[in-house]
């Protein structure tokens, strides 16, 4: 029986008074912390809520429903732009110590999260094990998620949340406990900054999942360059796919959810993709031998066509990108080449996809329309990936 994917509206009831814990996972400047607390007060005007923060708790109005708790993280995290293993370990420890019945985990720049979104997380947490935020992003934002994280998660696990690594979550107690147990393995190995994949954990546990509209939000920007980012995030996802292979190889179907509002102008200005195309063309010359160790002949032929394609009409087919990503996941599992080098070889191909996507957007295609078509291509090509996973030598030249 597949896990439940739902969208919960404000008609539901939030957790009972005194039972909700909100963990502000990332340290905030004093002004940002005050703004976050103000938004929490607006979200819960008559509900007693415990707010845990790693920052010294400021003086708060005696009439406020918020109860502030300063805590020292049991496991420190130095990667504030994404929720990490350390955040899940710390959150469950707070849940246990304060006997909460549900919790919210809010990531960096939480002051930009609107009170309605916070309230929606709490409302949904009353009826689902995992609540994932859906963000309203500009066409040039979150493209690693759009190109890899979302389509892979949907294609293999049949999971609907658009942002599998959302940084604002609602958790039931059993979900918080499960994530902490997974995270503990990483923190024990001094890998507290490793990302954890809550959506796939909920799916394989057959826990219910809800998705709420969080609207626009400010995000902390990673200090890492693109190569390092792909190594950390895509590499983590590839490892998660490997670890859960016995699950996703069984039949799974995607359950569509309602469409979310898009209030940002889809065009958002013209984007010059020339540097991305130049990076891809240079890589085609320098990395072709490495790509030939990873990709089957049909994919290499598709890249050859891209190499000679005029910039104005440059278009990477969705099924070609799906197969590229799937074959890189397989090569990651087999350690066909050094994993760091492997993900470095993926970077120019990712930039080619980004260029193709932005050219479509520049020409009037709705960005979300294309992302959903891409995810459908990943879903349709799952049998290809399963076949290659089971018989990796079948397509070798």
Buried (B, 14 or more C-beta within 10 A) or exposed (E): EBBBBBBBEEEBEBBEEBBBBBBBBBBBEEEBBBBBBBBBBEBBEEBBBBBBBBBEBEEBEEEBBBBBBEBEBEBEBEBBBBBBBBBBBBBBBBBEEBEBBBBBBBBBBBBBBBBBBBBBBBBBBBBBBBBBBBBBBBBBBBBBBBBBBBBBBBBBBBBBBBBBBBBBBBBBBEBBBBBBEBBBEBBEEEEBBBBBBBBBBBBBBEBBBBBBBBBBBEBBEBEBEBBBBBBBBBBBBBBBBBEBEEBBBEEBEBBEBEEBEEEBEBBBEEBEBEEBBBBBBEBBEEBBEBBBEBBBEEBBEBBEEBBEBEEEEBBBEBBBBBBBBBBBBBBBBBEBBEBEEBBBBBBBBBBBBBBBBBBBBBEEBBBBEBBBEBBBBBBEBBEBBBEBBEEBEEBEE
